[in-house]
Amino acid sequence: MYKSKVLVGLVLLCYVLFTVFEFSGHEMVSYYFHSAIVPLITVLYLLFIKRKSKLFLLFLIFYSVSDLLGVVIANLPYDESQNLYNFEYYVCNGLYILAYIVLVVKIASSLNLMHVVKYFKIHILVLSVLNIYLLYVLHAIIDPNLVFESDYYLELTYNIVVLVLLSVALLNYFYRDNKKSFYLFLGALCIVFSEVMDIAYIYVAQRCFLNFLGTTLALGAFYFFYQQSKILNVVNNEERYLVAD
Protein backbone atom coordinates (compact mmCIF):
# COMPACT_ATOMS: atom_id res chain seq x y z
CA MET A 1 0.00 0.00 0.00
CA TYR A 2 2.84 2.38 0.91
CA LYS A 3 4.67 1.70 -2.38
CA SER A 4 1.51 2.32 -4.41
CA LYS A 5 1.03 5.67 -2.65
CA VAL A 6 4.63 6.57 -3.49
CA LEU A 7 4.03 5.85 -7.19
CA VAL A 8 0.75 7.78 -7.17
CA GLY A 9 2.63 10.63 -5.52
CA LEU A 10 5.27 10.50 -8.28
CA VAL A 11 2.57 10.69 -10.96
CA LEU A 12 1.03 13.73 -9.28
CA LEU A 13 4.47 15.28 -8.78
CA CYS A 14 5.25 14.87 -12.50
CA TYR A 15 1.93 16.52 -13.32
CA VAL A 16 2.57 19.44 -10.96
CA LEU A 17 6.13 19.94 -12.25
CA PHE A 18 4.88 19.74 -15.84
CA THR A 19 2.38 22.51 -15.04
CA VAL A 20 4.97 24.69 -13.30
CA PHE A 21 7.55 24.43 -16.09
CA GLU A 22 4.94 24.76 -18.84
CA PHE A 23 3.65 28.07 -17.53
CA SER A 24 7.14 29.32 -16.69
CA GLY A 25 8.25 28.92 -20.31
CA HIS A 26 10.47 25.82 -19.94
CA GLU A 27 8.69 23.74 -22.58
CA MET A 28 11.38 21.06 -22.89
CA VAL A 29 11.52 20.35 -19.16
CA SER A 30 7.73 20.28 -18.96
CA TYR A 31 7.75 17.81 -21.88
CA TYR A 32 9.99 15.45 -19.89
CA PHE A 33 7.62 15.41 -16.94
CA HIS A 34 4.62 15.06 -19.24
CA SER A 35 6.23 12.02 -20.88
CA ALA A 36 6.89 10.34 -17.52
CA ILE A 37 3.24 10.28 -16.40
CA VAL A 38 1.88 7.32 -18.39
CA PRO A 39 4.99 5.11 -17.92
CA LEU A 40 4.59 5.59 -14.14
CA ILE A 41 0.90 4.67 -14.39
CA THR A 42 1.94 1.54 -16.35
CA VAL A 43 4.33 0.55 -13.54
CA LEU A 44 1.53 1.18 -11.04
CA TYR A 45 -0.77 -1.13 -13.02
CA LEU A 46 1.87 -3.85 -13.33
CA LEU A 47 2.73 -3.87 -9.64
CA PHE A 48 -0.59 -3.31 -7.90
CA ILE A 49 -3.43 -4.65 -10.06
CA LYS A 50 -3.95 -8.35 -9.38
CA ARG A 51 -6.44 -9.14 -12.16
CA LYS A 52 -4.58 -7.78 -15.16
CA SER A 53 -6.11 -7.48 -18.62
CA LYS A 54 -3.50 -8.38 -21.24
CA LEU A 55 -5.08 -6.05 -23.77
CA PHE A 56 -5.23 -3.13 -21.35
CA LEU A 57 -1.61 -3.76 -20.37
CA LEU A 58 -0.65 -3.78 -24.05
CA PHE A 59 -2.46 -0.45 -24.46
CA LEU A 60 -0.43 1.05 -21.60
CA ILE A 61 2.83 -0.36 -22.96
CA PHE A 62 2.32 0.97 -26.50
CA TYR A 63 1.39 4.39 -25.12
CA SER A 64 4.33 4.46 -22.70
CA VAL A 65 6.88 3.37 -25.32
CA SER A 66 5.71 6.18 -27.61
CA ASP A 67 6.08 8.75 -24.82
CA LEU A 68 9.55 7.51 -23.84
CA LEU A 69 10.71 7.23 -27.46
CA GLY A 70 9.78 10.88 -27.96
CA VAL A 71 12.01 11.85 -25.03
CA VAL A 72 14.94 9.79 -26.36
CA ILE A 73 14.70 11.33 -29.84
CA ALA A 74 14.37 14.84 -28.37
CA ASN A 75 17.78 14.38 -26.73
CA LEU A 76 19.57 13.19 -29.87
CA PRO A 77 21.75 15.63 -31.87
CA TYR A 78 19.88 17.89 -34.27
CA ASP A 79 19.33 16.27 -37.66
CA GLU A 80 19.20 18.75 -40.54
CA SER A 81 17.78 16.11 -42.88
CA GLN A 82 14.65 15.86 -40.68
CA ASN A 83 14.94 12.05 -40.70
CA LEU A 84 14.71 11.87 -36.91
CA TYR A 85 11.65 14.10 -36.92
CA ASN A 86 9.97 11.94 -39.56
CA PHE A 87 10.87 8.77 -37.62
CA GLU A 88 9.42 10.23 -34.43
CA TYR A 89 6.29 11.49 -36.17
CA TYR A 90 5.41 8.22 -37.88
CA VAL A 91 6.60 5.71 -35.26
CA CYS A 92 5.31 7.53 -32.18
CA ASN A 93 1.94 8.29 -33.74
CA GLY A 94 1.81 4.72 -35.04
CA LEU A 95 2.31 3.44 -31.49
CA TYR A 96 -0.48 5.69 -30.20
CA ILE A 97 -2.76 4.35 -32.94
CA LEU A 98 -1.87 0.76 -31.97
CA ALA A 99 -2.55 1.59 -28.32
CA TYR A 100 -6.01 2.93 -29.09
CA ILE A 101 -6.80 0.00 -31.40
CA VAL A 102 -5.91 -2.44 -28.63
CA LEU A 103 -8.19 -0.55 -26.25
CA VAL A 104 -11.02 -0.64 -28.81
CA VAL A 105 -10.55 -4.41 -29.16
CA LYS A 106 -10.54 -4.81 -25.38
CA ILE A 107 -13.85 -2.99 -25.00
CA ALA A 108 -15.50 -4.50 -28.08
CA SER A 109 -14.50 -8.06 -27.13
CA SER A 110 -16.83 -7.95 -24.12
CA LEU A 111 -19.82 -6.79 -26.20
CA ASN A 112 -22.52 -8.90 -27.76
CA LEU A 113 -22.31 -7.26 -31.19
CA MET A 114 -25.56 -8.76 -32.43
CA HIS A 115 -27.38 -7.35 -29.41
CA VAL A 116 -25.76 -3.92 -29.88
CA VAL A 117 -26.63 -3.76 -33.59
CA LYS A 118 -30.20 -4.93 -32.92
CA TYR A 119 -31.07 -2.60 -30.05
CA PHE A 120 -28.85 0.43 -30.65
CA LYS A 121 -29.40 1.17 -34.34
CA ILE A 122 -30.33 4.81 -33.75
CA HIS A 123 -27.37 5.30 -31.41
CA ILE A 124 -24.99 3.86 -34.01
CA LEU A 125 -26.44 6.07 -36.74
CA VAL A 126 -26.17 9.24 -34.64
CA LEU A 127 -22.62 8.37 -33.57
CA SER A 128 -21.63 7.71 -37.20
CA VAL A 129 -22.97 11.09 -38.35
CA LEU A 130 -21.31 12.87 -35.43
CA ASN A 131 -17.97 11.14 -36.10
CA ILE A 132 -18.05 12.11 -39.77
CA TYR A 133 -18.73 15.73 -38.83
CA LEU A 134 -15.91 15.75 -36.24
CA LEU A 135 -13.50 14.23 -38.76
CA TYR A 136 -14.41 16.96 -41.23
CA VAL A 137 -13.82 19.71 -38.64
CA LEU A 138 -10.53 18.25 -37.42
CA HIS A 139 -9.13 17.84 -40.92
CA ALA A 140 -10.21 21.33 -41.90
CA ILE A 141 -7.82 22.45 -39.14
CA ILE A 142 -5.04 19.95 -39.86
CA ASP A 143 -4.93 19.81 -43.68
CA PRO A 144 -3.35 23.26 -44.36
CA ASN A 145 -0.39 22.25 -42.18
CA LEU A 146 0.34 18.88 -43.78
CA VAL A 147 3.20 18.53 -46.27
CA PHE A 148 3.10 14.94 -47.50
CA GLU A 149 0.17 12.80 -48.56
CA SER A 150 1.28 10.13 -46.07
CA ASP A 151 0.81 12.68 -43.28
CA TYR A 152 -2.81 13.08 -44.31
CA TYR A 153 -3.51 9.35 -44.14
CA LEU A 154 -1.73 9.00 -40.80
CA GLU A 155 -3.71 11.87 -39.26
CA LEU A 156 -6.94 10.51 -40.76
CA THR A 157 -6.28 7.04 -39.35
CA TYR A 158 -5.36 8.50 -35.96
CA ASN A 159 -8.55 10.55 -35.69
CA ILE A 160 -10.77 7.73 -36.93
CA VAL A 161 -9.36 5.33 -34.34
CA VAL A 162 -9.82 7.86 -31.51
CA LEU A 163 -13.43 8.54 -32.49
CA VAL A 164 -14.15 4.81 -32.86
CA LEU A 165 -12.76 4.37 -29.34
CA LEU A 166 -15.23 6.92 -27.99
CA SER A 167 -18.13 5.36 -29.91
CA VAL A 168 -17.35 1.82 -28.76
CA ALA A 169 -16.92 2.99 -25.16
CA LEU A 170 -20.29 4.77 -25.29
CA LEU A 171 -22.05 1.74 -26.80
CA ASN A 172 -20.41 -0.41 -24.14
CA TYR A 173 -21.86 1.87 -21.47
CA PHE A 174 -25.33 1.68 -23.03
CA TYR A 175 -25.02 -2.10 -23.21
CA ARG A 176 -23.69 -2.76 -19.70
CA ASP A 177 -24.79 0.31 -17.74
CA ASN A 178 -22.42 -0.34 -14.84
CA LYS A 179 -19.62 1.48 -13.07
CA LYS A 180 -16.81 -0.17 -15.04
CA SER A 181 -18.31 0.74 -18.42
CA PHE A 182 -19.02 4.27 -17.15
CA TYR A 183 -15.36 4.75 -16.20
CA LEU A 184 -14.28 3.40 -19.59
CA PHE A 185 -16.56 5.89 -21.32
CA LEU A 186 -15.30 8.80 -19.20
CA GLY A 187 -11.72 7.77 -19.97
CA ALA A 188 -12.42 7.62 -23.71
CA LEU A 189 -14.21 10.99 -23.55
CA CYS A 190 -11.24 12.59 -21.82
CA ILE A 191 -8.90 11.05 -24.41
CA VAL A 192 -10.89 12.56 -27.28
CA PHE A 193 -10.96 16.04 -25.72
CA SER A 194 -7.26 15.69 -24.90
CA GLU A 195 -6.49 14.91 -28.55
CA VAL A 196 -8.60 17.88 -29.66
CA MET A 197 -6.61 20.14 -27.32
CA ASP A 198 -3.37 18.73 -28.74
CA ILE A 199 -4.53 19.50 -32.29
CA ALA A 200 -5.42 23.04 -31.23
CA TYR A 201 -2.01 23.43 -29.54
CA ILE A 202 -0.04 22.09 -32.52
CA TYR A 203 -1.97 23.53 -35.45
CA VAL A 204 -3.85 26.59 -34.15
CA ALA A 205 -1.96 28.33 -31.35
CA GLN A 206 0.88 27.07 -29.17
CA ARG A 207 -0.53 28.43 -25.95
CA CYS A 208 0.53 27.00 -22.60
CA PHE A 209 -3.07 26.69 -21.44
CA LEU A 210 -3.99 24.40 -24.35
CA ASN A 211 -1.06 22.09 -23.60
CA PHE A 212 -1.93 22.13 -19.90
CA LEU A 213 -5.58 21.36 -20.62
CA GLY A 214 -4.67 18.52 -22.98
CA THR A 215 -2.34 16.93 -20.44
CA THR A 216 -4.89 17.35 -17.64
CA LEU A 217 -7.56 15.62 -19.71
CA ALA A 218 -5.13 12.82 -20.61
CA LEU A 219 -4.29 12.33 -16.93
CA GLY A 220 -8.02 12.24 -16.17
CA ALA A 221 -8.46 9.60 -18.90
CA PHE A 222 -5.80 7.35 -17.41
CA TYR A 223 -7.26 7.84 -13.94
CA PHE A 224 -10.60 6.51 -15.14
CA PHE A 225 -8.95 3.71 -17.13
CA TYR A 226 -6.92 2.69 -14.07
CA GLN A 227 -9.96 2.78 -11.80
CA GLN A 228 -12.04 0.61 -14.16
CA SER A 229 -9.24 -1.98 -14.22
CA LYS A 230 -9.91 -2.66 -10.52
CA ILE A 231 -13.62 -3.34 -11.08
CA LEU A 232 -15.20 -6.62 -12.18
CA ASN A 233 -17.59 -6.53 -15.12
CA VAL A 234 -21.27 -7.43 -15.08
CA VAL A 235 -21.88 -9.75 -18.03
CA ASN A 236 -25.29 -8.25 -18.89
CA ASN A 237 -28.54 -7.11 -17.31
CA GLU A 238 -30.01 -10.60 -17.17
CA GLU A 239 -27.00 -12.45 -15.79
CA ARG A 240 -26.22 -11.27 -12.29
CA TYR A 241 -22.93 -13.00 -11.70
CA LEU A 242 -19.52 -11.36 -12.05
CA VAL A 243 -16.59 -12.44 -14.14
CA ALA A 244 -13.02 -11.30 -14.18
CA ASP A 245 -12.10 -9.06 -17.12
C-alpha positions as CSV (number, residue, x, y, z in Angstrom):
1,M,0.0,0.0,0.0
2,Y,2.8,2.4,0.9
3,K,4.7,1.7,-2.4
4,S,1.5,2.3,-4.4
5,K,1.0,5.7,-2.7
6,V,4.6,6.6,-3.5
7,L,4.0,5.9,-7.2
8,V,0.7,7.8,-7.2
9,G,2.6,10.6,-5.5
10,L,5.3,10.5,-8.3
11,V,2.6,10.7,-11.0
12,L,1.0,13.7,-9.3
13,L,4.5,15.3,-8.8
14,C,5.2,14.9,-12.5
15,Y,1.9,16.5,-13.3
16,V,2.6,19.4,-11.0
17,L,6.1,19.9,-12.2
18,F,4.9,19.7,-15.8
19,T,2.4,22.5,-15.0
20,V,5.0,24.7,-13.3
21,F,7.6,24.4,-16.1
22,E,4.9,24.8,-18.8
23,F,3.7,28.1,-17.5
24,S,7.1,29.3,-16.7
25,G,8.3,28.9,-20.3
26,H,10.5,25.8,-19.9
27,E,8.7,23.7,-22.6
28,M,11.4,21.1,-22.9
29,V,11.5,20.4,-19.2
30,S,7.7,20.3,-19.0
31,Y,7.7,17.8,-21.9
32,Y,10.0,15.4,-19.9
33,F,7.6,15.4,-16.9
34,H,4.6,15.1,-19.2
35,S,6.2,12.0,-20.9
36,A,6.9,10.3,-17.5
37,I,3.2,10.3,-16.4
38,V,1.9,7.3,-18.4
39,P,5.0,5.1,-17.9
40,L,4.6,5.6,-14.1
41,I,0.9,4.7,-14.4
42,T,1.9,1.5,-16.3
43,V,4.3,0.5,-13.5
44,L,1.5,1.2,-11.0
45,Y,-0.8,-1.1,-13.0
46,L,1.9,-3.8,-13.3
47,L,2.7,-3.9,-9.6
48,F,-0.6,-3.3,-7.9
49,I,-3.4,-4.6,-10.1
50,K,-3.9,-8.3,-9.4
51,R,-6.4,-9.1,-12.2
52,K,-4.6,-7.8,-15.2
53,S,-6.1,-7.5,-18.6
54,K,-3.5,-8.4,-21.2
55,L,-5.1,-6.0,-23.8
56,F,-5.2,-3.1,-21.3
57,L,-1.6,-3.8,-20.4
58,L,-0.7,-3.8,-24.0
59,F,-2.5,-0.4,-24.5
60,L,-0.4,1.1,-21.6
61,I,2.8,-0.4,-23.0
62,F,2.3,1.0,-26.5
63,Y,1.4,4.4,-25.1
64,S,4.3,4.5,-22.7
65,V,6.9,3.4,-25.3
66,S,5.7,6.2,-27.6
67,D,6.1,8.8,-24.8
68,L,9.5,7.5,-23.8
69,L,10.7,7.2,-27.5
70,G,9.8,10.9,-28.0
71,V,12.0,11.9,-25.0
72,V,14.9,9.8,-26.4
73,I,14.7,11.3,-29.8
74,A,14.4,14.8,-28.4
75,N,17.8,14.4,-26.7
76,L,19.6,13.2,-29.9
77,P,21.8,15.6,-31.9
78,Y,19.9,17.9,-34.3
79,D,19.3,16.3,-37.7
80,E,19.2,18.7,-40.5
81,S,17.8,16.1,-42.9
82,Q,14.6,15.9,-40.7
83,N,14.9,12.1,-40.7
84,L,14.7,11.9,-36.9
85,Y,11.6,14.1,-36.9
86,N,10.0,11.9,-39.6
87,F,10.9,8.8,-37.6
88,E,9.4,10.2,-34.4
89,Y,6.3,11.5,-36.2
90,Y,5.4,8.2,-37.9
91,V,6.6,5.7,-35.3
92,C,5.3,7.5,-32.2
93,N,1.9,8.3,-33.7
94,G,1.8,4.7,-35.0
95,L,2.3,3.4,-31.5
96,Y,-0.5,5.7,-30.2
97,I,-2.8,4.3,-32.9
98,L,-1.9,0.8,-32.0
99,A,-2.5,1.6,-28.3
100,Y,-6.0,2.9,-29.1
101,I,-6.8,0.0,-31.4
102,V,-5.9,-2.4,-28.6
103,L,-8.2,-0.5,-26.3
104,V,-11.0,-0.6,-28.8
105,V,-10.6,-4.4,-29.2
106,K,-10.5,-4.8,-25.4
107,I,-13.8,-3.0,-25.0
108,A,-15.5,-4.5,-28.1
109,S,-14.5,-8.1,-27.1
110,S,-16.8,-7.9,-24.1
111,L,-19.8,-6.8,-26.2
112,N,-22.5,-8.9,-27.8
113,L,-22.3,-7.3,-31.2
114,M,-25.6,-8.8,-32.4
115,H,-27.4,-7.3,-29.4
116,V,-25.8,-3.9,-29.9
117,V,-26.6,-3.8,-33.6
118,K,-30.2,-4.9,-32.9
119,Y,-31.1,-2.6,-30.0
120,F,-28.9,0.4,-30.7
121,K,-29.4,1.2,-34.3
122,I,-30.3,4.8,-33.8
123,H,-27.4,5.3,-31.4
124,I,-25.0,3.9,-34.0
125,L,-26.4,6.1,-36.7
126,V,-26.2,9.2,-34.6
127,L,-22.6,8.4,-33.6
128,S,-21.6,7.7,-37.2
129,V,-23.0,11.1,-38.4
130,L,-21.3,12.9,-35.4
131,N,-18.0,11.1,-36.1
132,I,-18.0,12.1,-39.8
133,Y,-18.7,15.7,-38.8
134,L,-15.9,15.7,-36.2
135,L,-13.5,14.2,-38.8
136,Y,-14.4,17.0,-41.2
137,V,-13.8,19.7,-38.6
138,L,-10.5,18.3,-37.4
139,H,-9.1,17.8,-40.9
140,A,-10.2,21.3,-41.9
141,I,-7.8,22.4,-39.1
142,I,-5.0,20.0,-39.9
143,D,-4.9,19.8,-43.7
144,P,-3.4,23.3,-44.4
145,N,-0.4,22.2,-42.2
146,L,0.3,18.9,-43.8
147,V,3.2,18.5,-46.3
148,F,3.1,14.9,-47.5
149,E,0.2,12.8,-48.6
150,S,1.3,10.1,-46.1
151,D,0.8,12.7,-43.3
152,Y,-2.8,13.1,-44.3
153,Y,-3.5,9.4,-44.1
154,L,-1.7,9.0,-40.8
155,E,-3.7,11.9,-39.3
156,L,-6.9,10.5,-40.8
157,T,-6.3,7.0,-39.3
158,Y,-5.4,8.5,-36.0
159,N,-8.5,10.5,-35.7
160,I,-10.8,7.7,-36.9
161,V,-9.4,5.3,-34.3
162,V,-9.8,7.9,-31.5
163,L,-13.4,8.5,-32.5
164,V,-14.1,4.8,-32.9
165,L,-12.8,4.4,-29.3
166,L,-15.2,6.9,-28.0
167,S,-18.1,5.4,-29.9
168,V,-17.3,1.8,-28.8
169,A,-16.9,3.0,-25.2
170,L,-20.3,4.8,-25.3
171,L,-22.1,1.7,-26.8
172,N,-20.4,-0.4,-24.1
173,Y,-21.9,1.9,-21.5
174,F,-25.3,1.7,-23.0
175,Y,-25.0,-2.1,-23.2
176,R,-23.7,-2.8,-19.7
177,D,-24.8,0.3,-17.7
178,N,-22.4,-0.3,-14.8
179,K,-19.6,1.5,-13.1
180,K,-16.8,-0.2,-15.0
181,S,-18.3,0.7,-18.4
182,F,-19.0,4.3,-17.1
183,Y,-15.4,4.8,-16.2
184,L,-14.3,3.4,-19.6
185,F,-16.6,5.9,-21.3
186,L,-15.3,8.8,-19.2
187,G,-11.7,7.8,-20.0
188,A,-12.4,7.6,-23.7
189,L,-14.2,11.0,-23.6
190,C,-11.2,12.6,-21.8
191,I,-8.9,11.0,-24.4
192,V,-10.9,12.6,-27.3
193,F,-11.0,16.0,-25.7
194,S,-7.3,15.7,-24.9
195,E,-6.5,14.9,-28.6
196,V,-8.6,17.9,-29.7
197,M,-6.6,20.1,-27.3
198,D,-3.4,18.7,-28.7
199,I,-4.5,19.5,-32.3
200,A,-5.4,23.0,-31.2
201,Y,-2.0,23.4,-29.5
202,I,0.0,22.1,-32.5
203,Y,-2.0,23.5,-35.5
204,V,-3.9,26.6,-34.1
205,A,-2.0,28.3,-31.4
206,Q,0.9,27.1,-29.2
207,R,-0.5,28.4,-25.9
208,C,0.5,27.0,-22.6
209,F,-3.1,26.7,-21.4
210,L,-4.0,24.4,-24.3
211,N,-1.1,22.1,-23.6
212,F,-1.9,22.1,-19.9
213,L,-5.6,21.4,-20.6
214,G,-4.7,18.5,-23.0
215,T,-2.3,16.9,-20.4
216,T,-4.9,17.4,-17.6
217,L,-7.6,15.6,-19.7
218,A,-5.1,12.8,-20.6
219,L,-4.3,12.3,-16.9
220,G,-8.0,12.2,-16.2
221,A,-8.5,9.6,-18.9
222,F,-5.8,7.4,-17.4
223,Y,-7.3,7.8,-13.9
224,F,-10.6,6.5,-15.1
225,F,-8.9,3.7,-17.1
226,Y,-6.9,2.7,-14.1
227,Q,-10.0,2.8,-11.8
228,Q,-12.0,0.6,-14.2
229,S,-9.2,-2.0,-14.2
230,K,-9.9,-2.7,-10.5
231,I,-13.6,-3.3,-11.1
232,L,-15.2,-6.6,-12.2
233,N,-17.6,-6.5,-15.1
234,V,-21.3,-7.4,-15.1
235,V,-21.9,-9.7,-18.0
236,N,-25.3,-8.3,-18.9
237,N,-28.5,-7.1,-17.3
238,E,-30.0,-10.6,-17.2
239,E,-27.0,-12.4,-15.8
240,R,-26.2,-11.3,-12.3
241,Y,-22.9,-13.0,-11.7
242,L,-19.5,-11.4,-12.1
243,V,-16.6,-12.4,-14.1
244,A,-13.0,-11.3,-14.2
245,D,-12.1,-9.1,-17.1
